[in-house]
Amino acid sequence: MGDDLGDEWWAHGANSDPSEGEETQAKQPTEKANTQTKRKAVTEKTLKARKKSKSEQRVLPQEEAENDKATKPKKKRKKKKTITDVLSSSEPKPGCPADFQNLVAQYFSDRLSVIEQEELRLEDSCFLSSNDMTHTLSSYLKQVCPKWAKVQKQHTEKSSVVLLLVCGSALRTIELIKQLTTFKGAAKVMKLFAKHIKMEEQVKLLQKGVAHIGVGTPGRISALVEKEGLNLRPLKYVVLDWNWRDQKLRRMVDIPEVKLDLMKLLQSGILKGCKEDKVKLGLF
């Protein structure tokens, strides 16, 4: 029959191109993947841009600060004056008992109670006359120890001295010993400093015979007293090398470590001896 279109003609019309449907279905996931990739790329690009802008923001203030530092003139730091600067601009004055009293008071002001500080204060009668910077060491000692020959003969106790000269260094000790020549007479002089001489050797020398004059640094002298190598009981005179200045114009009491040793030595029995009128203190 002419109208017979064959079996189920409508079915063929609906699926006339099967490959086209399959192609459409295949395109959909591909396009979706491409879109996701594009979005990811845009997101990454945006994040990078943000990070870059943040890093620029961080760097810029630092760069500006550095630029500001470079353009601003540097302030000159005020140079702190040293002891040498102060002393070189003023004329050295001879020391007096008031200078010594002030030194002791200032040093112990935050270390001892008011009552203990008062106990360390010496009367004017405890001091020998001070050097007015016109004396040599021998002429000064002849003035303050007029009966030296008698004092020297009467001293017979070992491990002790009757005259103690305290200075700031080993080299200064040697100089002072040389200057004693016209004063000491037959008196025996002991070097009491740390350089090249062991303390054990000094203790043995003090025990071996009678010494009359000890010349040395406060650190070694106080160490000998502490170790009972030097007995201060027979001591009659203590002379501090107060006015002498080193190459930097510093006195013995201007050097912190030497001043510390000196205060320790004074506390070991010298100040007590002065207050009991057994020891006289001089500033050379």
C-alpha positions, 0 to 999 in steps of 0.5 A: 500500500502506498501510504505505508511508511514502514514500521514505526516511522515516528521513532526514526523522526525523533532520533533521526541523528543519534550522534548529535545527541551524544555530541551535545551530551559530551560538550556539556561536561567539557564546557563546564570544565572549561568554565571552572578552569577559567574561574580558577585562573581568574581567582588565582590571578586575583589572589596574586594581584591582592598579594602583590598589592599587600606586599607593596603596601608593606614595602612602601612605608619601609622604603619611605622611612628609609628615604626619610632617614636618608633625607633628614640630617643626622642629629649629632650625639652629645659626646659624654665628658670623660674624667680626662676632659673635666680634669684637663679643663681645670687646674688640679688642686691638692687633696684635703681631709674634706675631699676624703670625707666626701669620697667615703660618704658618697661611696657608702651612701647607698651601701650602709645605714645612716648610723653605720656611715656616721661611724666611718666619719673621721675627726680632723685630728685623725689626719696628718697635714696634707701635701700642698703639692710642693713636697717630694715624698721624702720631704713630706714624710719627714714633715709628718713623721718627724720621729721616724728613726725612733718609730723604726727602731721600736718596731719589731713585729713580723708580718706587719709594717708601721707605715703604709703607702697606698697608690694606684698601680705597680709602676707607681709603687716602684716610683714611690719606693725610689723616692723614699731613699732620703727618708727611710734610713735603715728601714726595710721596704716591702713591695705590696702589689700583684704584678709579677709577685705571688701573694704567697711569696709576699706572705713568706717575705713578711714572715721572714723578717721585720719590715717597716714600710709597705708600698703597694696597691689597695687590692693586694694590700687588702687581700694580704690583710684578708688572708692574715698575711699582713697584720695592721695592729702595729700600723701607725701611718697610712699615706694615700697617693692622692694627688698623683695623676696618670696619663689620663689625668686620673687620680687613684680614686678616679679609677673605679676598680682601684677606688673599690679596693681602697674602700675595702682596705679602709673598712678592713681596720684602717678607719677603725684604727683612725677613730681609735687614734692609733693610726694617722691618715695622710694625703700626699 
